[in-house]
Amino acid sequence: MSLLKDPVFWTLALFLVPLVVRVPIGVALGMATIVVVWFWDMGYQMLSYSFYAGIAKFPLLAIPFFVLAGIIMEKVGIAERIVGLIKQLVGDVRGGLAVATVIVAAFWGAVSGSGPATVAALGLILIPSMADAGYDRAFATAVVSVSSGLAIIIPPSISFIVYGDIMQQSVGALFAAGVVPGIIVAAFLCVTVYLVSRARGYRGQPRGSVRVVCKTFFNAFGGLLTPVIILGGIYGGIFTPTEAAAVAVFYGLFVGLVIYRTLTFKMLYEILSESVVSTAVVMLVVACAGLYSWLGSTVGLIDKLAGFLLSVSSNPAIIMLMINVILLFAGMLLDANSIMYIFLPILMPIIRTLGWNPIWFGVMMTINLAIGQVTPPVAVNLFVGARISGLTMEQIARPAVPLIVAALLALAVLCVFPIFTLWLPGLLRLI
């Protein structure tokens, strides 16, 4: 009976049980917080203020701006032109189209910052293109879905913004730290898709003449400048990451209105409505997860879980392995931003105790969560890919396995060698 009177028990139970029956994550977090705070008289009057304070932060303004910028650049045709350029460059090289898909996903990650959005933007173009070139449709969908996880690793990344807000770390330093690891993960994926394509004899389509390639390049040039403007402005000290997000929006509008002339008033309404819905979902989760983290700290749940992890072993390598396993399982059920708000308060004292660099840990955690976006049962990237391709999750999951293994190997390399993560922000004197 004492267990039923323990607020720690109810803090966990009221979150996990609704989650199992597929209650939306934001609702489960908020409901658990309200019920425990009400019944244990922890000051429910403060909940509305805390809800507002959790999202009324300047760094978080970058989230709606980057969401809006990504949708604008998808709708005005930037993704289509970049894909066309890559297809011309790789031609009919064996496995070239699959390798190009990973490269395009990595590039688009420097525009979108969201894994599911990248699948949606690229999948409609790349999956039919690969299928027409003779690639197995399930394999093509798996390549697009898994490689789109690079979007939350390669800056700008919404997950890095959330992590920086929680851990009080420089978002610019996190952006810089994500560049090299993103390239390493992409390299592991490129090798894997090439080997699979070579074994199955997959090829692309013959490239056009030099004139056609040059014309395709000039058509895509406006889109190719996007990450240069965003990241160059941040690291050049011209604007902050939040300001860069606003610049990305106006640049996308400029490309759509002036360069490509594809943006219409009807399209603008669709862009704004889609970005409002996407932002509302993210910010609701952020606000409710912030409340739940406060509740976990207040009732002692965070201290107990952190103490348990530290009591298992004093070996940092063992603890790191445990954390990665826990995060991988969490990624199978929850989205990346919710996991950060729920787990980072628990992991914060462990990071401090073991003396881990928080920038390195943030990148490692984000890569882990990117893998979680393609691991069932939730696997949001695979779900979006399934809807686009018309296949089932089960059909896509099997060809995704070697790609997930490749991403895990890249994660292991980055865990063992922090220098890959910390080299660029150190070079730019951001840490």
C-alpha positions, 0 to 999 in steps of 0.5 A: 500500500505504501507504493500506491501512496508514493508520488514517484510511482504515480509519476511513472505510472500515469505517464507510461500507462497512457503511452502504452495505449497510444495516448499522444506523448504531450497529453500523457506528460501533461496529464501525469503532471497535473494529476500528481501535482493536484493530489499531492498539493504541490502548487497547481496554481503555478502550472499555467505559469510554468507551462508558459515559461517553458516555451517563452524562451528566445532560443526556442524561437528558432524552432518555428522559424526553421520548421517554416523555412524547411516547408517553404524550401520544400514547396518552392521546389528546392528539393526537386532541383537538388535531387535532379542535380545529384542524379545528373552527377552520379549517372549510371554508376553502380549504387550511385543513386543510393549513395546520392540519396544519402548525400542529398538527405545529409544536405537537406538536413542542413535546410530542414532540421527535422527527420520526418520532414526530410523523408516527406520532402525527398521521399516523393522525389527519390523513391519513385526515381530509384524504383524507376531505375530498377532499385527495389522499392522497399530498399529505396524507401529504407535508404530515404527513411534512415538517411533522413535521420541525418537531418537532426544531426547535421546543423541546423537541428531542432534537437540541438536547439532543445538540448542547448536550452535544457543543458544551457549550452551554446547552440552555435557550438552544438551546430559546429559539433554536429558537422563532422559526426554527421559526415561520419554517419553519412559515410557509414551509410554510403558504404553500406548502401553501395555494398548492397547496391553492388551485390544486387546490381542496382544502377542509376540512369545515364547522365545527360550532356555537359550542357544538361548538367550545367543547366541543372546545376544553375537551376539548383544553385539557389537551393545550394546556397541555403546552408552556406548562408545559414551556417556561414552567417552563424559561424561568421558571427553575423547572426545568432542561430535564432536569427539565422532561422529567421534569415532562412525563412526570408531567403526561402521566400526570396528563392520562391518569389524571385529566383524560381517564381513558384510561390503563389498565395495559395501555396503560401497559405498551405505553407503557413498552415502546415508550419503552424500545425507542426510547430504547435505539436513540437511546442506542446510536447516541449511545454508538457515535457518541461512540466514533467521534468520539474515534477520528476525533480520535485518528487525525487524521481530524477535523483533516484534514477541517476543514483541507480545508474551510478550505482551499477558501475563506476566504469564510465564505459559501462555507464555510457553503454547503459545510457546508449541502450536506454536511449535506443529503447526510448527512441523506439517509443518516443520522439527525440525532443520528449526524450531529451526533456525526460532523460536529460535531467536524469543524465545531467548529474551523471555527465557532471560526475563523470566529467563528460563534455556536454557538447560531445554528449549532446551530439552522441545523444542526438545521433542515438535518437536519430537512430531511434527514428527508424527503429520500430515500433514507433519509427516515425521516419519509417512511418512517413516513408511507408505512407509515401511508398505505399508499403508496410512498415514490415516491408521497409524494416527488413532492408533498413536493418543493415543501415541501422547497423551502420549507424550504430557502428558510426555511433560507437566510433564517435563515442570512443573518439570524442575528438571527431565531435569536438574538433570543429567547435574547438577550431572555431573557438566555440568551446 
